[in-house]
Amino acid sequence: MKYFFLFLFPAFCIAQTKNYWQQKVDYKMEVTMDVTTYQYKGTQKLVYKNNSEDTLRKVYYHLYNNAFQPGSEMDNRLQNIVDPDSRMVDKVKNADGKEIKESRIAKLKPNEIGYLRISNFKQDNVAAKAIEKGTILEVSLNKPLLPGKSTCFTLNFDGQVPIQIRRSGRNNAEGVELSMAQWYPKMAEFDTEGWHADAYIAREFHGVWGNFDVKITIDKNYIIGGTGYLKNNNEIGYGYEDDGKSVKKDSNAKTLTWHFIAPNVHDFTWAADKNYLHDKLVRPDGVTLHFLYKNNPKIIAVWKQAEPLTSKIMDFYNQNVGKYPYKQYSVIQGGDGGMEYAMCTLVLGEGTLGGFVGLIAHEMGHSWFQHVLATNESKHSWMDEGFTSYIEDWVMNILSSKKAENPFAGAYKNYINLANSGKEQPLSTHADRYDENRSYSIASYSKGEVFLAQLEYLIGKENLRKTLKKYFSDFKFKHPTPNDIKRTAERVSGAELDWYLIDWTETLNTIDYGIKNVEAATDGVQRTGVSLERIGRTPMPIDVLVEYTDGSKESFYIPLQMMFFEKENPNPEIKRTVLESWTWANPNYFFEIPKAKSSIKKITLDSSGLMADVKRENNVYELK
């Protein structure tokens, strides 16, 4: 879902990425949609540039629509996972009267399923062997593709839009007729780790950067919104671009062809309906926000109230992550919840203003974390969903009239509950391999969000802010990995953070510190000894806040030795003493407070709540 441009990088970044490469694709597609049968036919011409050092003898395509068929892997997953997606199952009672959940996909009829069938596949005008294997097309090249060379693939495809909505589909719960996500044969990603030809079971995506040239022919009464720029507004007479050439539609024509160009993206999505309203908001920076939603009196007021707030959210992301690089963004009613796509999102549009704006904040946030910073969602969903959840909660707190001291507290609560449940799996788990949907969601969204929020605890607020901006600047229009965000934070702060990335993403190690003992000195000197213990495996630097009976406060900071770093005082108004560093191998630590025990009212480990301690009850000592 991304884009290709030439960028100049600082010398230190060039040294870091001089061996970096990524593949490139350019799509040209023409598709005709039959709105009476929900079937479509298309042609595709794809120019594929092999920028790797490998000679490719095979390529793979995704055929996502094939998941919406009885017996597919998506169907099997629904029937076997303990908590299937409620949007894709029916609750029924078996012969014993017990309530069970049945896969809706298993019951689809031939005219209700989704499919994508490929024919006439050619490489450079010569037929090549292409075999459909579920949601993957395996192609044996008739001519190996050498490093640095390009080749042209052409094919015909026939598709049917499924009645079951899972991001894509037809006639969703709010009456939107066509949600066309993952609708075309999509080239799988090949990178330094090899091919990523994952079967589709309704989870995450990964795509190759390139340019899209797409023509969609459809009944003239339908309005389309989606990825890219409409290039023939003068023919459509619709109004995406104020080019002064708009003309009335030909009343005798039964169909219209919409021509979209999308530069440097890694996906292309569209939605269509006969009853869309279309609003535009042109921002001071020249970016146009499009809003397409059903002409439903119950939702119009909420959508119109959300429009200026959407612009404010974009301002915030531009200022705190990096500048949105395209000329437009569209919020489109469709799909079955909220899902991000290149230059647009499909969202359900009926609900309260607060919930709707929060949904937009999240899905539009993916335009930064996924559609500019294109991580492999399947392998690192926590970088995609978690980082987006972080900026969503951040901006929603800014927009709220009631500011939370820790806007990420909900994510901490979710993660800690999961960690203590015994059902957590490491963040390095492939998105398709989680035992439960709940475990996947909390890990990816909440634990991924806590990764960034807790990074503030480790390196300080200003360093984290600089890290986000530098990460965007260095890795936009690329496929960053977990090591890239870690190394960016290290470059910005000077801290060593490899231990953090490993413990947080590759293990189930947890953070658990406690105040073991507080005792007065026995030699008559006015001082108090404090004994701390590390119970969990994951080490941390420790912020200690001491509150005295006279109302004054003092803080102590215990650096973590393996970080080789000293964080700036997060509360400069409170006097802070930096103590000797704490080594990982020693689970115990002792320090002294130069005041009598009787003068101490309270001692708190991490009063900010930014350290994800899974058992907080032993983090506080209070004078009884």
C-alpha positions in Angstrom: 0.0 0.0 0.0 2.8 2.4 -0.7 4.6 4.8 -3.1 8.0 5.3 -4.8 9.8 8.6 -5.0 13.4 9.6 -5.0 14.7 11.0 -1.6 18.0 12.4 -0.5 19.2 11.1 2.8 21.8 12.3 5.3 25.2 10.6 5.2 24.6 8.6 8.3 21.3 7.2 6.8 23.0 6.3 3.5 25.5 4.3 5.5 22.7 2.5 7.2 20.6 1.7 4.1 23.2 1.5 1.3 22.5 -2.2 0.8 18.7 -1.8 1.2 16.5 -2.7 -1.7 12.9 -3.3 -2.4 11.0 -4.6 -5.4 8.8 -2.3 -7.6 5.6 -2.9 -9.5 3.5 -0.8 -11.9 -0.1 -1.9 -12.4 -2.4 -1.1 -15.3 -5.9 -2.5 -14.9 -9.2 -2.2 -16.6 -12.2 -3.7 -14.9 -15.9 -3.8 -15.8 -18.4 -4.4 -12.9 -21.8 -5.9 -13.4 -23.9 -4.5 -10.6 -26.7 -7.0 -11.1 -24.6 -10.1 -10.6 -21.8 -8.5 -8.6 -19.4 -10.1 -11.0 -16.5 -8.3 -12.7 -14.0 -8.9 -15.5 -10.7 -7.3 -15.9 -7.3 -7.2 -17.5 -4.0 -6.5 -15.8 -0.6 -5.5 -17.1 2.1 -5.5 -14.4 5.7 -4.4 -14.9 7.8 -6.0 -12.2 11.3 -4.8 -11.4 13.6 -7.2 -9.6 15.9 -5.1 -7.4 17.1 -8.0 -5.4 20.3 -10.0 -5.8 18.3 -13.2 -6.5 17.3 -14.7 -9.8 13.6 -15.3 -9.6 12.2 -18.4 -11.2 8.7 -18.1 -9.6 6.5 -15.2 -8.5 3.3 -15.3 -6.4 0.1 -13.3 -6.4 -2.6 -12.9 -3.8 -6.1 -13.9 -4.8 -7.9 -12.7 -1.6 -11.4 -13.2 -2.9 -10.9 -17.0 -3.0 -11.0 -16.9 0.9 -14.8 -16.4 0.7 -15.6 -20.0 -0.2 -16.7 -23.1 1.7 -13.6 -25.1 2.6 -11.2 -22.2 2.3 -8.5 -21.6 5.0 -10.5 -18.7 6.2 -13.5 -21.0 6.6 -11.4 -23.6 8.4 -10.0 -21.0 10.7 -13.5 -19.8 11.7 -14.6 -23.3 12.5 -11.6 -24.1 14.6 -10.5 -21.0 16.5 -12.1 -20.7 20.0 -13.3 -17.1 19.5 -14.2 -16.6 15.8 -14.9 -13.2 14.5 -18.6 -12.4 15.4 -19.0 -10.7 12.0 -18.4 -14.0 10.2 -20.4 -16.5 12.3 -24.0 -17.3 13.2 -25.0 -18.4 16.7 -27.2 -21.5 16.5 -28.1 -24.4 18.8 -26.9 -27.9 18.1 -28.9 -31.1 18.7 -28.1 -31.0 22.4 -29.4 -27.4 22.7 -26.0 -26.0 23.2 -25.2 -22.7 21.5 -22.5 -23.0 18.9 -21.0 -20.6 16.3 -21.2 -21.6 12.6 -19.1 -20.2 9.9 -21.2 -18.1 7.4 -18.6 -18.8 4.7 -19.3 -22.6 5.0 -23.0 -21.9 4.0 -22.4 -19.6 1.0 -24.0 -20.5 -2.3 -22.3 -20.3 -5.6 -23.8 -16.8 -6.4 -22.8 -15.6 -2.9 -19.1 -16.7 -2.7 -16.1 -14.6 -3.6 -13.7 -15.7 -6.2 -10.9 -14.5 -8.4 -10.1 -16.7 -11.4 -7.0 -16.1 -13.6 -6.6 -16.9 -17.3 -4.3 -16.1 -20.2 -1.2 -15.5 -17.9 1.8 -14.4 -19.9 5.3 -13.2 -19.2 6.6 -10.9 -21.9 3.8 -12.1 -24.3 4.7 -15.8 -23.7 2.4 -18.1 -21.8 3.6 -19.0 -18.3 2.3 -21.7 -16.0 0.1 -20.3 -13.3 -1.6 -22.5 -10.7 -4.2 -21.3 -8.2 -3.7 -22.7 -4.7 -6.4 -21.2 -2.6 -5.7 -17.5 -2.1 -2.3 -17.8 -3.8 -1.4 -17.9 -7.5 1.9 -19.7 -8.1 3.6 -18.7 -11.3 6.5 -20.6 -12.9 8.3 -18.1 -15.1 9.1 -19.1 -18.7 12.2 -16.9 -18.4 14.1 -16.4 -15.1 14.1 -12.8 -13.9 17.7 -11.7 -13.3 18.8 -9.2 -10.7 18.2 -5.6 -11.8 15.9 -6.6 -14.6 12.2 -6.0 -15.3 9.6 -8.2 -16.9 6.0 -7.7 -17.9 3.1 -9.9 -16.7 -0.3 -9.8 -18.3 -3.4 -11.7 -17.3 -7.2 -11.7 -17.4 -9.3 -12.1 -14.3 -12.9 -12.9 -13.4 -14.2 -12.0 -10.0 -17.3 -12.2 -7.8 -17.8 -9.9 -4.8 -18.8 -12.0 -1.8 -22.0 -11.5 0.2 -20.0 -12.0 3.4 -18.4 -8.8 4.4 -14.9 -9.0 5.8 -13.4 -5.7 4.8 -14.5 -6.3 1.3 -17.9 -7.5 0.1 -21.3 -6.4 -1.1 -24.3 -4.8 0.6 -22.9 -4.3 4.0 -24.9 -3.8 7.2 -25.3 -0.1 6.4 -26.4 -0.7 2.8 -23.2 0.2 1.0 -23.3 -1.8 -2.2 -19.6 -2.4 -3.1 -16.6 -2.4 -0.7 -13.8 -3.3 -3.1 -10.8 -4.1 -1.0 -8.2 -6.7 -2.0 -10.2 -7.3 -5.2 -7.5 -7.7 -7.8 -4.6 -10.1 -8.4 -2.0 -8.6 -6.1 1.7 -9.3 -6.4 3.1 -10.8 -3.2 6.1 -9.2 -1.5 9.6 -10.5 -2.0 12.3 -9.1 0.3 15.5 -10.1 2.1 13.6 -12.8 3.9 12.2 -14.3 0.7 8.6 -14.5 -0.5 5.7 -13.6 1.7 2.9 -15.5 0.0 0.6 -15.9 3.1 -2.8 -17.5 2.7 -5.6 -15.0 3.5 -7.5 -15.9 6.7 -8.9 -12.3 7.3 -5.8 -11.0 9.1 -3.1 -8.6 7.8 -1.4 -7.6 4.5 1.9 -6.8 2.9 2.5 -5.3 -0.5 5.0 -4.1 -3.1 5.5 -0.4 -3.7 4.5 0.9 -7.1 2.2 3.0 -9.3 -1.4 2.1 -10.2 -3.3 3.1 -13.3 -6.9 1.8 -12.9 -10.0 2.2 -15.1 -13.3 1.1 -13.6 -16.4 0.8 -15.8 -19.7 0.6 -13.8 -23.4 1.6 -14.0 -23.5 5.4 -14.5 -25.6 5.8 -11.4 -22.9 4.8 -9.0 -20.4 7.1 -7.3 -16.9 5.8 -6.6 -14.4 6.8 -3.9 -11.1 5.2 -3.2 -7.3 5.2 -3.8 -5.7 7.6 -6.2 -6.6 10.7 -8.2 -9.5 10.8 -10.6 -8.1 11.8 -14.0 -11.2 12.1 -16.1 -13.5 14.3 -14.0 -14.4 16.1 -17.2 -16.0 12.8 -18.5 -17.5 11.7 -15.2 -18.9 15.1 -14.3 -18.6 14.3 -10.7 -16.3 16.7 -8.9 -13.2 15.2 -7.4 -11.1 17.9 -9.0 -12.1 21.5 -9.6 -10.7 21.5 -13.1 -13.3 23.7 -14.6 -14.0 21.1 -17.3 -16.9 19.2 -15.7 -19.7 18.3 -18.0 -23.0 16.6 -17.5 -23.1 12.8 -17.8 -24.3 11.4 -21.1 -27.9 10.5 -20.3 -27.9 7.8 -23.0 -24.9 6.0 -21.6 -25.6 3.0 -19.3 -22.1 3.0 -17.8 -19.2 5.3 -17.1 -15.5 4.6 -16.8 -13.7 6.1 -13.9 -9.9 6.5 -14.4 -7.7 6.7 -11.3 -4.0 7.2 -11.0 -2.2 6.4 -7.7 1.5 7.1 -7.5 3.8 5.2 -5.2 1.3 3.1 -3.2 1.2 -0.6 -2.3 -2.5 -1.2 -2.7 -5.6 0.1 -4.5 -9.1 0.1 -3.0 -12.5 1.5 -4.0 -16.1 1.6 -2.9 -19.2 2.4 -4.9 -22.9 3.2 -4.1 -25.8 4.8 -5.9 -26.7 7.0 -2.9 -23.3 8.4 -1.7 -23.2 12.0 -0.7 -19.8 13.6 -1.3 -18.3 16.4 0.8 -14.9 18.0 0.2 -12.7 19.9 2.6 -9.7 21.6 1.1 -7.0 22.1 3.7 -4.6 25.1 3.8 -1.7 22.8 2.8 -3.5 21.9 -0.4 -4.6 18.4 0.7 -8.2 17.7 -0.1 -10.3 15.5 2.3 -13.1 13.7 0.7 -16.1 12.2 2.6 -18.4 9.8 0.9 -21.4 8.5 2.9 -24.9 7.3 2.5 -27.7 9.8 2.1 -29.1 8.8 5.4 -30.6 11.6 7.5 -29.6 9.8 10.7 -25.9 10.1 10.0 -25.5 13.3 8.0 -25.0 15.6 11.0 -22.4 13.4 12.6 -20.4 13.1 9.3 -20.4 16.8 8.8 -19.3 17.5 12.4 -16.5 14.9 11.9 -15.0 16.7 8.8 -13.2 19.6 10.5 -12.0 17.2 13.3 -10.6 14.9 10.7 -8.5 17.8 9.4 -7.3 18.6 12.9 -6.2 15.0 13.3 -4.2 15.2 10.1 -2.6 18.4 11.4 -1.5 16.6 14.5 -0.1 13.7 12.7 1.7 16.0 10.2 3.3 17.9 13.1 4.2 14.9 15.3 5.1 12.2 12.9 5.7 13.6 9.4 3.9 15.3 6.5 1.2 13.4 4.7 2.7 12.9 1.2 -0.4 12.8 -1.0 -2.8 15.4 -2.3 -6.0 13.8 -1.0 -7.4 11.4 1.6 -10.9 9.9 1.5 -13.1 8.7 4.4 -15.6 6.3 2.8 -18.6 4.5 4.4 -18.2 0.8 3.7 -16.7 -2.4 4.9 -17.5 -4.0 8.2 -15.8 -1.8 10.8 -12.7 0.3 10.0 -9.9 -0.6 7.7 -7.0 1.4 6.3 -6.1 1.5 2.6 -3.9 3.7 0.4 -5.1 7.3 0.5 -8.4 6.2 2.0 -10.3 4.2 4.6 -13.5 2.2 4.6 -15.5 2.8 7.8 -18.9 2.0 9.2 -20.7 5.3 9.4 -23.5 5.0 11.9 -22.6 5.9 15.5 -21.8 8.6 18.0 -19.6 11.5 17.0 -16.9 10.5 19.6 -16.7 6.9 18.5 -16.8 7.8 14.8 -14.0 10.4 15.2 -11.9 7.9 17.2 -12.4 5.4 14.3 -11.2 7.9 11.8 -8.2 8.8 14.0 -7.1 5.2 14.0 -7.7 4.4 10.4 -6.2 7.6 9.1 -3.3 7.1 11.5 -2.4 4.0 9.4 -1.6 6.4 6.5 1.6 7.0 8.5 2.1 3.6 10.1 1.5 1.2 7.2 0.8 3.3 4.1 4.0 5.3 4.4 5.9 3.2 6.8 5.0 -0.1 5.3 5.9 -2.8 7.8 5.1 -6.4 7.2 1.8 -6.5 9.1 1.6 -10.3 9.1 5.0 -10.6 10.9 5.0 -7.4 12.9 1.4 -6.4 13.4 2.3 -4.6 16.6 4.3 -2.0 14.7 1.3 -1.3 12.5 -1.6 -1.6 14.9 0.3 -0.6 18.0 1.9 2.5 16.7 -1.3 3.6 15.1 -3.2 3.1 18.4 -0.5 5.1 20.2 -1.0 8.2 18.0 -4.8 7.7 18.0 -4.9 7.8 21.8 -2.5 10.7 21.8 -4.5 12.9 19.4 -7.9 11.9 20.9 -6.6 13.1 24.3 -5.5 16.4 22.8 -9.0 16.8 21.3 -10.8 15.9 24.5 -12.1 18.5 26.9 -11.0 16.2 29.7 -7.3 15.5 29.5 -6.0 12.2 30.9 -2.7 12.2 32.7 -1.8 9.0 30.9 -3.8 8.7 27.6 -2.3 5.2 27.1 -3.6 3.8 30.4 -6.2 1.6 28.6 -3.5 -0.1 26.6 -1.5 -0.8 29.7 -4.5 -2.3 31.4 -5.3 -4.5 28.4 -1.7 -5.7 28.1 -1.3 -6.4 31.9 -4.5 -8.4 31.9 -3.3 -10.5 29.0 0.1 -11.0 30.6 -1.5 -12.3 33.8 -4.0 -14.5 32.0 -1.6 -17.2 30.8 -2.8 -16.8 27.2 -0.2 -14.3 25.9 2.0 -15.2 22.9 5.1 -13.3 21.9 4.8 -10.3 19.6 7.0 -12.1 17.1 4.1 -14.5 16.5 2.8 -14.4 13.0 -0.5 -12.7 12.9 -2.2 -15.8 11.6 -0.8 -18.1 14.3 -2.4 -16.7 17.4 -4.4 -19.2 19.4 -7.2 -16.7 20.0 -8.4 -13.5 18.2 -8.4 -11.8 21.6 -4.7 -12.6 22.3 -3.8 -11.3 18.8 -5.8 -8.1 19.3 -4.4 -7.2 22.7 -0.9 -8.1 21.7 -0.9 -6.2 18.4 -2.9 -3.1 19.4 -2.2 -2.7 23.2 1.2 -4.3 23.7 2.4 -2.6 20.5 1.1 0.7 21.8 2.8 0.2 25.2 6.1 -0.4 23.3 6.1 3.3 22.3 4.6 4.7 25.5 7.1 2.8 27.6 9.9 4.0 25.3 9.1 7.4 26.7 9.7 6.0 30.2 13.1 4.7 29.0 14.5 7.6 27.0 12.3 10.5 27.9 9.5 12.4 26.2 11.6 14.6 23.9 13.7 11.7 22.7 10.6 9.7 21.9 9.1 12.6 19.9 12.4 13.0 18.0 12.4 9.2 17.4 9.0 9.2 15.8 9.9 12.0 13.4 13.3 10.5 12.5 11.8 7.1 12.0 9.2 8.6 9.5 11.9 10.6 7.8 14.4 7.8 7.4 11.9 4.9 6.5 9.0 6.5 4.6 8.2 4.6 1.4 10.1 1.6 2.7 9.4 -1.6 4.7 10.9 -0.9 8.2 11.4 -3.8 10.6 11.5 -3.9 14.4 15.2 -3.3 14.4 14.7 0.0 12.5 12.5 1.6 15.2 14.9 0.4 17.8 18.0 1.7 16.1 16.3 5.0 15.4 15.6 5.4 19.1 19.2 4.5 19.9 20.6 7.0 17.4 18.4 9.8 18.8 18.9 9.0 22.5 22.3 7.3 22.7 20.8 4.6 24.8 21.4 0.8 24.2 18.0 -0.7 23.6 18.5 -4.2 22.1 17.5 -5.8 25.4 14.2 -4.0 25.3 13.3 -5.0 21.8 14.1 -8.6 22.5 12.3 -8.9 25.8 9.3 -7.0 24.7 8.7 -8.6 21.3 10.4 -12.1 21.3 9.7 -13.4 24.8 7.0 -13.5 27.4 9.2 -12.0 30.0 7.4 -9.5 32.1 8.3 -6.4 34.3 7.7 -6.8 38.0 9.5 -4.7 40.6 8.7 -4.3 44.2 9.5 -2.5 47.4 10.9 -5.2 49.6 11.6 -3.3 52.8 11.8 0.2 54.2 13.8 0.5 57.5 15.2 3.2 59.7 18.9 3.5 60.3 19.9 1.9 63.6 22.9 4.1 64.3 20.9 7.2 65.2 21.6 9.0 61.8 18.6 10.5 60.1 18.4 8.2 57.1 16.1 5.4 55.7 17.2 2.3 53.9 15.1 1.1 50.9 15.4 -2.4 49.6 14.0 -3.1 46.1 13.7 -6.4 44.2 13.3 -7.4 40.6 10.8 -10.2 40.4 10.1 -10.3 36.7 12.7 -11.2 34.0 12.6 -7.9 32.1 14.9 -5.3 33.6 14.1 -1.6 33.7 15.5 1.7 35.0 13.5 2.7 38.0 12.0 6.1 38.9 11.3 6.4 42.6 9.1 9.2 44.0 9.3 9.9 47.7 6.5 12.0 49.4 7.2 13.4 52.8 4.8 14.2 55.7 5.5 17.9 55.3 4.1 17.8 51.7 7.4 18.0 49.9 8.6 15.5 47.3 11.9 14.1 46.1 12.7 11.6 43.4 15.5 9.1 42.9 16.5 7.6 39.5 18.2 4.2 39.2 19.7 3.8 35.7 19.7 0.3 34.1 23.4 -0.5 33.6 22.8 -2.4 30.3 21.2 0.8 28.8 24.4 2.9 29.3 22.1 5.9 29.5 20.8 8.5 32.0 17.3 9.9 31.3 16.6 13.5 31.8 14.5 14.4 34.8 10.9 14.0 33.6 9.7 16.3 36.5 12.3 19.2 36.7 10.2 20.8 39.4 11.0 17.9 41.7 14.6 17.5 43.0 16.1 14.3 41.6 19.1 12.2 42.8 20.7 9.9 40.3 21.9 6.7 42.0 24.2 3.9 41.0 23.0 1.8 38.1 21.3 -1.5 38.7 22.7 -4.6 36.9 20.4 -7.3 35.5 22.1 -10.2 37.2 21.4 -8.9 40.7 17.7 -9.1 41.5 18.2 -6.9 44.6 19.0 -3.2 45.1 19.5 -1.0 48.1 19.7 2.7 48.5 19.3 5.3 51.3 17.0 8.3 51.7 18.8 11.0 53.8 15.8 11.5 56.0 14.2 9.8 58.9 11.7 7.0 58.2 9.1 8.8 60.3 9.2 11.8 57.8 8.3 9.6 54.8 4.6 9.4 53.9 4.8 7.4 50.7 7.3 5.8 48.3 6.2 4.9 44.8 8.0 3.1 42.0 7.1 4.7 38.6 4.5 7.2 39.6 3.9 8.0 35.9 2.4 4.6 35.2 4.5 4.3 32.0 6.4 1.2 33.2 4.3 -1.8 32.4 4.7 -3.5 35.8 2.3 -6.5 35.7 1.9 -6.5 39.5 1.6 -3.0 40.8 0.4 -3.7 44.3 4.0 -4.0 45.6 5.2 -0.8 43.9 4.0 1.5 46.8 5.0 1.9 50.5 2.8 4.1 52.7 3.2 5.2 56.2 0.5 3.5 58.3 
